[in-house]
Amino acid sequence: MINLFNLNSYTIDLGSFDHHLHGSIVTEFEKEFCDYVGAKHGCALSSATNAIFLSLLNKDTTVDIPTLIPPVVANAITNSGNKVSFTDNTFWVGSSYYLHHFEDYSIIDSAQRVSRNQFKEHSPHDLMFFSFYPTKPVGGIDGGIIVSDDEDKINWFREASMNGMSYSLHNWDRELKFPGWKMYMNSAQAYVALQNLRKLDEKKERLADIRLKYNRAFGQLNKSDHLYRLNVKDRATVRHNLKEEGIITGIHYEPLHKSDVYGTDQNLKWSEQEAASTISIPFHEGLTDGEVDKVIHELKQTSVR
C-alpha cells in the first residue's frame, strides 16, 4: 500500500519528563522551533485551532478565508465571536496565507508550511501560527504554536492557554489573572514534535526530489512540502482505480461555502470547479523511488488536467 502521508513512530518514556503536562521539554521545543522559523518568542498550544481561536477572540470582525480550507478554521473564527466570509483563493493550499489584517499587525496561517527564517519576512508585531497535526510538515500528536517578535502578545497567549494564570516555570508561583482556557501543549506532544522538527531538513530534501519528479511528469510547478495536488477528470473513477492499485489519495478540500453549516450564496465558481476535480497523491519522505514511479505510471493512465 502506498500511503498518502507518512507518520513517524516513537516510543515515549514518560518517566523522562520533569512534568507530564507542561514540562521543560515544551520550553525546549518552543525555543528550537522559534529559532528555526526566525521568531523571538513562541507559545506552544494543544492545537493550531486553539491558536486561531485565541488570536481572534472577541475581535467582533469578519474574517475572509478561502472556501477550500479545513472546517476547523471557520469553526475557530466563529466560536471566537467573529463572522466568516469566503474567498475564491485556491492557491494557498500547502502554503501559508494572511488570515486577517488589523491596523498594526497581521495574523498569518502557516499550518501547512514550515521554512527556515520564514517569520523574518513579516513585521515583528505579526502573529504566525503553525500546526503539528500528524500529517503536517512537522507532525506530532496534534498541537500548534503561535510565534512573534512581540513578547507582550506571546505572554498573553501563555497566560490565556494556561487557564488564565500568570506564567512561571514553577506551578505554585502562578496566580490566576483572568478566566482563561486549558489549551497548553503537553510534554508528550512537545517530544514528538521536537523529534520531527529535528528531521525536517532531511525530510524537505527528500520531498524536493519527489516533487521534482512529479512536476516533470505532470507539467506542474508545485512548491509545497505538505500536499501534492492534481486536477483530474472523473475523480471518483480515478481514485477508485488508484486504490485498486494500492495507491491512496485524498481530497483537499471541499468548499465550505456549499456546506449545510456555512452555506452562502457567494459565487465562487473557481473554487467549486477546483474542488470537484482535485486529488492529493502520495507525497512524503517515506516513498521509495519505485513507489514514486508507480504513482506516476498509474496516473498517466488517466487524464490529468
The 8 nearest C-alpha neighbors of each residue, nearest first, counted from 0:
[[1, 245, 2, 246, 247, 244, 242, 290],
 [2, 0, 246, 245, 247, 3, 281, 290],
 [3, 1, 247, 4, 281, 0, 246, 5],
 [2, 4, 281, 247, 248, 280, 282, 1],
 [5, 3, 2, 283, 134, 281, 282, 6],
 [4, 6, 283, 285, 7, 2, 134, 3],
 [7, 5, 8, 133, 4, 134, 138, 139],
 [6, 8, 5, 9, 195, 138, 133, 139],
 [7, 9, 6, 10, 191, 5, 11, 139],
 [10, 8, 11, 7, 191, 194, 190, 12],
 [9, 11, 12, 8, 191, 13, 190, 187],
 [10, 12, 13, 9, 187, 190, 191, 15],
 [13, 11, 14, 15, 10, 16, 187, 9],
 [14, 12, 15, 16, 11, 19, 187, 186],
 [13, 15, 12, 16, 17, 19, 11, 18],
 [14, 16, 13, 12, 17, 11, 18, 19],
 [17, 15, 18, 14, 13, 19, 22, 186],
 [16, 18, 22, 15, 23, 19, 14, 24],
 [19, 17, 22, 16, 20, 21, 186, 23],
 [20, 18, 186, 16, 22, 21, 185, 17],
 [21, 19, 185, 186, 18, 22, 184, 187],
 [22, 20, 185, 186, 18, 19, 25, 23],
 [21, 23, 18, 24, 17, 186, 25, 20],
 [22, 24, 26, 25, 27, 17, 21, 18],
 [25, 23, 27, 26, 22, 28, 186, 189],
 [26, 24, 28, 189, 23, 27, 186, 22],
 [27, 25, 29, 23, 24, 28, 30, 22],
 [28, 26, 24, 30, 25, 29, 23, 31],
 [27, 29, 25, 31, 26, 30, 193, 32],
 [30, 28, 26, 32, 27, 31, 41, 33],
 [29, 31, 33, 27, 28, 32, 34, 26],
 [32, 30, 34, 28, 33, 29, 35, 27],
 [31, 33, 35, 29, 34, 30, 28, 36],
 [32, 34, 38, 30, 36, 35, 31, 37],
 [33, 35, 31, 37, 32, 36, 30, 38],
 [36, 34, 32, 115, 33, 37, 116, 31],
 [37, 35, 116, 115, 117, 33, 118, 34],
 [36, 38, 116, 34, 118, 35, 33, 119],
 [39, 37, 33, 147, 148, 40, 36, 118],
 [38, 40, 148, 33, 147, 37, 41, 34],
 [41, 39, 147, 146, 148, 38, 150, 33],
 [42, 40, 146, 145, 29, 153, 33, 147],
 [41, 43, 145, 144, 157, 153, 44, 146],
 [44, 42, 144, 184, 143, 29, 183, 41],
 [45, 43, 184, 183, 143, 46, 144, 182],
 [44, 46, 184, 142, 183, 182, 143, 141],
 [142, 47, 45, 143, 48, 49, 44, 141],
 [46, 48, 143, 50, 130, 49, 142, 129],
 [49, 47, 51, 46, 50, 75, 52, 71],
 [48, 50, 52, 47, 51, 46, 53, 182],
 [49, 51, 47, 48, 53, 52, 54, 145],
 [52, 50, 48, 54, 49, 53, 75, 55],
 [51, 53, 49, 75, 79, 50, 55, 54],
 [52, 54, 56, 50, 55, 51, 49, 79],
 [53, 55, 51, 52, 56, 50, 106, 126],
 [56, 54, 53, 52, 58, 79, 51, 57],
 [55, 57, 79, 53, 58, 52, 54, 80],
 [58, 56, 80, 59, 79, 55, 81, 60],
 [57, 59, 60, 56, 55, 81, 80, 79],
 [60, 58, 81, 57, 80, 61, 82, 56],
 [59, 61, 81, 58, 82, 62, 80, 57],
 [60, 62, 82, 83, 81, 63, 84, 59],
 [61, 63, 83, 84, 82, 99, 64, 60],
 [64, 62, 84, 85, 83, 86, 61, 65],
 [63, 65, 85, 86, 66, 62, 84, 98],
 [66, 64, 86, 88, 67, 85, 87, 68],
 [65, 67, 254, 255, 85, 68, 86, 256],
 [68, 66, 254, 252, 65, 253, 255, 89],
 [67, 69, 66, 252, 65, 70, 254, 72],
 [68, 70, 71, 72, 252, 67, 73, 251],
 [71, 69, 72, 73, 74, 68, 255, 75],
 [70, 72, 74, 69, 73, 75, 48, 68],
 [73, 71, 70, 75, 74, 69, 76, 48],
 [72, 74, 76, 70, 75, 71, 77, 83],
 [73, 75, 71, 77, 72, 76, 78, 70],
 [76, 74, 52, 78, 72, 77, 73, 79],
 [77, 75, 73, 79, 74, 78, 81, 52],
 [76, 78, 81, 74, 79, 75, 80, 82],
 [77, 79, 75, 80, 76, 74, 52, 81],
 [80, 78, 56, 52, 76, 77, 57, 81],
 [81, 79, 57, 78, 77, 59, 56, 76],
 [82, 80, 59, 77, 60, 76, 61, 79],
 [81, 83, 61, 77, 62, 60, 76, 84],
 [84, 82, 62, 61, 63, 73, 85, 77],
 [83, 85, 63, 62, 64, 61, 82, 86],
 [84, 86, 64, 66, 65, 63, 83, 256],
 [87, 85, 65, 88, 64, 66, 63, 84],
 [86, 88, 267, 270, 65, 89, 269, 66],
 [87, 89, 65, 86, 90, 91, 270, 66],
 [90, 88, 91, 87, 270, 92, 67, 65],
 [89, 91, 92, 88, 94, 93, 87, 65],
 [90, 92, 94, 89, 95, 96, 93, 88],
 [93, 91, 94, 90, 89, 95, 111, 226],
 [92, 94, 223, 111, 225, 226, 91, 112],
 [93, 95, 112, 91, 111, 92, 223, 109],
 [96, 94, 109, 108, 91, 112, 111, 107],
 [95, 97, 108, 107, 98, 91, 109, 94],
 [98, 96, 107, 99, 106, 108, 105, 95],
 [97, 99, 107, 106, 108, 96, 64, 63],
 [100, 98, 106, 97, 105, 62, 101, 107],
 [101, 99, 105, 104, 106, 102, 98, 97],
 [100, 102, 104, 103, 105, 99, 106, 125],
 [103, 101, 104, 100, 105, 99, 125, 124],
 [102, 104, 101, 105, 124, 100, 125, 122],
 [103, 105, 125, 101, 124, 102, 100, 106],
 [106, 104, 100, 125, 101, 99, 126, 107],
 [105, 107, 126, 99, 98, 127, 125, 97],
 [108, 106, 97, 127, 98, 96, 109, 126],
 [107, 109, 96, 95, 128, 110, 98, 127],
 [110, 108, 95, 129, 112, 111, 128, 107],
 [109, 111, 129, 130, 108, 112, 128, 95],
 [112, 110, 93, 109, 94, 225, 135, 95],
 [111, 113, 94, 109, 110, 95, 114, 93],
 [112, 114, 136, 111, 115, 109, 36, 137],
 [115, 113, 117, 36, 116, 112, 35, 118],
 [114, 116, 36, 35, 117, 37, 113, 118],
 [117, 115, 37, 36, 118, 119, 35, 114],
 [116, 118, 36, 119, 115, 114, 120, 37],
 [117, 119, 120, 37, 116, 121, 36, 38],
 [118, 120, 121, 117, 116, 37, 38, 122],
 [119, 121, 118, 117, 122, 116, 123, 37],
 [122, 120, 119, 118, 123, 125, 117, 124],
 [121, 123, 125, 124, 120, 104, 119, 118],
 [124, 122, 148, 125, 147, 149, 121, 119],
 [125, 123, 149, 122, 104, 148, 147, 126],
 [126, 124, 104, 105, 122, 123, 106, 147],
 [125, 127, 106, 147, 146, 107, 105, 145],
 [128, 126, 107, 146, 145, 106, 108, 125],
 [127, 129, 145, 144, 108, 109, 146, 107],
 [128, 130, 110, 109, 144, 143, 47, 145],
 [129, 131, 143, 110, 47, 132, 142, 135],
 [132, 130, 138, 142, 139, 141, 143, 137],
 [131, 133, 141, 138, 135, 130, 134, 139],
 [134, 132, 138, 139, 135, 141, 140, 131],
 [133, 135, 138, 132, 4, 6, 136, 5],
 [134, 136, 138, 137, 132, 133, 131, 111],
 [137, 135, 138, 225, 224, 113, 111, 112],
 [138, 136, 135, 131, 195, 196, 192, 139],
 [137, 139, 133, 131, 135, 132, 134, 136],
 [138, 140, 192, 133, 131, 141, 191, 132],
 [141, 139, 188, 133, 142, 132, 191, 131],
 [140, 142, 132, 131, 139, 133, 46, 45],
 [46, 143, 141, 45, 131, 44, 47, 130],
 [142, 144, 47, 130, 46, 44, 131, 129],
 [143, 145, 43, 129, 42, 44, 128, 146],
 [144, 146, 128, 42, 41, 127, 50, 129],
 [147, 145, 41, 127, 40, 126, 128, 38],
 [148, 146, 126, 149, 40, 38, 125, 123],
 [147, 149, 123, 39, 38, 40, 150, 124],
 [148, 150, 124, 147, 152, 151, 123, 153],
 [149, 151, 153, 152, 148, 154, 40, 147],
 [152, 150, 154, 153, 149, 155, 156, 148],
 [151, 153, 155, 154, 150, 149, 156, 147],
 [152, 154, 156, 150, 155, 151, 42, 41],
 [155, 153, 157, 151, 156, 152, 150, 158],
 [154, 156, 158, 152, 153, 157, 159, 151],
 [157, 155, 159, 153, 154, 158, 160, 42],
 [158, 156, 154, 155, 160, 159, 42, 161],
 [157, 159, 163, 161, 164, 155, 165, 156],
 [160, 158, 163, 179, 156, 161, 157, 180],
 [159, 161, 182, 180, 183, 181, 157, 158],
 [162, 160, 158, 163, 159, 181, 164, 183],
 [163, 161, 179, 180, 181, 164, 160, 159],
 [179, 164, 162, 159, 158, 177, 178, 161],
 [163, 165, 175, 158, 174, 176, 162, 161],
 [166, 164, 173, 174, 158, 175, 176, 167],
 [165, 167, 158, 173, 164, 157, 168, 154],
 [168, 166, 169, 173, 172, 165, 170, 171],
 [167, 169, 170, 166, 172, 23, 22, 173],
 [168, 170, 167, 172, 171, 173, 166, 22],
 [171, 169, 172, 173, 168, 167, 166, 174],
 [170, 172, 173, 169, 174, 167, 168, 165],
 [173, 171, 170, 169, 167, 174, 168, 165],
 [174, 172, 165, 171, 170, 164, 167, 166],
 [175, 173, 164, 165, 176, 172, 171, 166],
 [174, 176, 164, 163, 177, 165, 173, 162],
 [175, 177, 164, 163, 174, 165, 178, 158],
 [178, 176, 163, 179, 175, 164, 162, 159],
 [179, 177, 163, 162, 180, 176, 175, 159],
 [163, 180, 178, 162, 159, 177, 160, 161],
 [179, 181, 162, 160, 182, 159, 161, 163],
 [180, 182, 162, 160, 161, 183, 179, 159],
 [181, 183, 160, 45, 44, 180, 161, 184],
 [184, 182, 44, 45, 160, 161, 181, 43],
 [185, 183, 45, 44, 43, 142, 188, 182],
 [186, 184, 20, 21, 188, 187, 189, 183],
 [185, 187, 189, 20, 19, 188, 21, 22],
 [186, 188, 190, 189, 185, 191, 19, 11],
 [189, 187, 140, 186, 185, 190, 191, 139],
 [188, 190, 186, 192, 25, 187, 191, 193],
 [189, 191, 187, 193, 188, 192, 186, 194],
 [192, 190, 194, 139, 193, 188, 189, 195],
 [191, 193, 139, 189, 195, 194, 190, 138],
 [194, 192, 196, 190, 191, 195, 28, 189],
 [195, 193, 191, 197, 196, 192, 190, 198],
 [196, 194, 198, 192, 197, 193, 137, 199],
 [197, 195, 193, 199, 198, 194, 137, 192],
 [196, 198, 194, 195, 199, 193, 200, 201],
 [199, 197, 195, 196, 201, 200, 202, 194],
 [198, 200, 202, 196, 201, 197, 203, 195],
 [201, 199, 203, 202, 198, 204, 197, 196],
 [202, 200, 204, 203, 199, 198, 205, 197],
 [201, 203, 199, 205, 200, 204, 284, 198],
 [202, 204, 206, 200, 205, 201, 199, 207],
 [205, 203, 207, 201, 202, 206, 200, 208],
 [204, 206, 208, 202, 207, 203, 284, 209],
 [205, 207, 203, 209, 208, 204, 284, 210],
 [206, 208, 210, 204, 205, 209, 203, 211],
 [207, 209, 205, 211, 206, 210, 212, 204],
 [210, 208, 206, 212, 211, 207, 213, 205],
 [209, 211, 207, 213, 212, 208, 206, 214],
 [210, 212, 214, 208, 209, 213, 207, 215],
 [213, 211, 209, 215, 210, 214, 216, 208],
 [212, 214, 216, 210, 211, 215, 217, 209],
 [215, 213, 219, 211, 218, 217, 216, 212],
 [214, 216, 212, 218, 213, 217, 211, 219],
 [217, 215, 213, 214, 218, 212, 295, 219],
 [216, 218, 214, 219, 215, 213, 303, 295],
 [219, 217, 214, 215, 216, 220, 213, 221],
 [218, 220, 214, 217, 221, 215, 213, 216],
 [221, 219, 214, 222, 218, 215, 211, 210],
 [220, 222, 219, 223, 214, 227, 210, 228],
 [223, 221, 220, 224, 210, 93, 94, 207],
 [224, 222, 93, 225, 221, 226, 94, 227],
 [223, 225, 226, 206, 136, 203, 222, 112],
 [224, 226, 223, 93, 136, 111, 135, 227],
 [227, 225, 93, 223, 228, 224, 279, 282],
 [226, 228, 279, 280, 282, 221, 229, 223],
 [229, 227, 279, 278, 226, 280, 277, 230],
 [228, 230, 278, 277, 279, 231, 227, 303],
 [231, 229, 277, 276, 304, 303, 278, 228],
 [232, 230, 303, 276, 304, 302, 234, 277],
 [231, 233, 234, 302, 276, 303, 230, 304],
 [234, 232, 236, 235, 237, 231, 276, 302],
 [233, 235, 237, 236, 232, 276, 231, 238],
 [236, 234, 238, 237, 233, 239, 240, 232],
 [235, 237, 239, 234, 238, 233, 240, 241],
 [238, 236, 234, 240, 239, 235, 241, 233],
 [237, 239, 241, 235, 236, 240, 234, 242],
 [238, 240, 236, 242, 237, 241, 235, 243],
 [241, 239, 243, 237, 242, 238, 236, 244],
 [242, 240, 244, 246, 238, 243, 239, 237],
 [241, 243, 245, 246, 239, 244, 240, 247],
 [242, 244, 240, 241, 245, 239, 246, 238],
 [245, 243, 241, 242, 246, 240, 297, 0],
 [244, 246, 0, 242, 243, 1, 241, 247],
 [247, 245, 242, 1, 241, 244, 0, 2],
 [248, 246, 2, 3, 242, 1, 245, 281],
 [249, 247, 280, 279, 3, 278, 281, 238],
 [248, 250, 279, 278, 251, 280, 247, 3],
 [249, 251, 278, 252, 279, 277, 248, 253],
 [252, 250, 253, 249, 279, 278, 277, 67],
 [251, 253, 67, 250, 68, 274, 254, 69],
 [252, 254, 274, 67, 255, 251, 250, 68],
 [255, 253, 67, 66, 256, 257, 252, 274],
 [256, 254, 66, 258, 257, 261, 253, 67],
 [255, 257, 262, 263, 261, 254, 258, 66],
 [258, 256, 262, 255, 254, 263, 259, 261],
 [259, 257, 262, 255, 260, 261, 256, 254],
 [258, 260, 262, 261, 257, 256, 255, 263],
 [261, 259, 258, 262, 255, 257, 256, 263],
 [262, 260, 258, 256, 259, 255, 263, 257],
 [261, 263, 256, 257, 258, 259, 260, 255],
 [264, 262, 256, 265, 261, 257, 258, 266],
 [263, 265, 266, 262, 256, 257, 267, 261],
 [266, 264, 263, 267, 256, 85, 262, 86],
 [265, 267, 268, 264, 87, 263, 269, 271],
 [268, 266, 87, 270, 269, 265, 271, 86],
 [267, 269, 271, 270, 266, 272, 87, 273],
 [270, 268, 272, 271, 267, 273, 87, 89],
 [269, 271, 273, 272, 268, 87, 267, 274],
 [270, 272, 268, 274, 273, 269, 275, 267],
 [273, 271, 269, 275, 270, 274, 268, 276],
 [274, 272, 270, 271, 275, 276, 277, 269],
 [273, 275, 271, 272, 276, 277, 253, 270],
 [274, 276, 272, 273, 277, 271, 234, 253],
 [275, 277, 230, 231, 273, 274, 234, 232],
 [278, 276, 230, 229, 274, 273, 275, 231],
 [277, 279, 250, 228, 229, 249, 230, 280],
 [278, 280, 228, 249, 248, 227, 250, 229],
 [279, 281, 248, 227, 3, 282, 228, 278],
 [282, 280, 3, 2, 4, 248, 283, 247],
 [283, 281, 3, 280, 227, 4, 226, 284],
 [284, 282, 285, 4, 5, 286, 206, 281],
 [283, 285, 205, 202, 286, 206, 5, 282],
 [284, 286, 283, 5, 287, 4, 282, 205],
 [287, 285, 284, 290, 283, 291, 288, 282],
 [286, 288, 290, 289, 291, 285, 284, 292],
 [289, 287, 291, 290, 292, 286, 209, 293],
 [288, 290, 292, 287, 291, 293, 286, 294],
 [289, 291, 293, 287, 292, 288, 286, 294],
 [292, 290, 288, 294, 293, 289, 295, 287],
 [291, 293, 289, 295, 290, 294, 296, 288],
 [292, 294, 290, 296, 295, 291, 297, 289],
 [295, 293, 291, 297, 292, 296, 298, 290],
 [296, 294, 292, 298, 293, 297, 299, 291],
 [297, 295, 293, 299, 294, 298, 292, 300],
 [296, 298, 294, 300, 299, 295, 293, 241],
 [299, 297, 300, 295, 301, 296, 294, 303],
 [298, 300, 301, 296, 297, 295, 302, 303],
 [299, 301, 298, 297, 296, 302, 295, 303],
 [302, 300, 299, 298, 303, 237, 297, 231],
 [303, 301, 231, 232, 304, 299, 300, 298],
 [302, 304, 231, 230, 301, 232, 229, 299],
 [303, 230, 231, 302, 232, 229, 217, 276]]
